[in-house]
Amino acid sequence: MNAELEYTVMQHRASELRRAAAEQRQVMEARRGQRGERRHRSVVARFLAS
C-alpha cells in the first residue's frame, strides 16, 4: 500500500474512533444522570419512610 493511501485509511479509522468515543461519552453521561435521579429519589423515599 502506498503512503498516501495508508495515511487516508489511518485518518478514516481515527475519525471512526473519535465518533465512537463521543457516543460512548454521551451514553455514560446519560447513565450518570439517571443514577443521580435514582439516588435522589431513594434518599427522599428513605426520609419519608422513617
N, C-alpha and C positions, 0 to 999 in steps of 0.2 A: 504494500500500500504506500502511496506517496505521502509526503509530509503534509501537504495541504489537505488531503482527504482525511488523514488521521486527525489533524487539528479540527476539522469540521465535525467529525464524529465525536471527538472529545468535548467540543463546545455543546453539542446536542445532548450528550449524556449529562454534562454538568447542569444544563438547563432543566432536564428532567428531574435530576436530584434536587435542585433548588425548589422546583414546583412541589415535589413530593414532601420535602421538609416543611414547606409553608402549609400544606394541607395537614400534615401531622401536628404542627403547632396549633392550627385552628381547632383540631379535634381535642387536643389536650386542654386548651383554654376553655372550650365548651364544657368539658368534663369537670374542670376545676370549678366553673361557675355553678354547675349542678350540685356538686358536692357541698359547696358553701351554702346553697339554699337548703339542702337537706340537713346540714349541721344546724343551721339556724332554726329550722322547724323543730328538730328533735330537742334542741335546748329549750325552746318555747314550750314544747309538749311536756318535757320533764318538769318545767317550772309550774305549769298548770296542773299537772298530775299530783304534785306534792302539796 
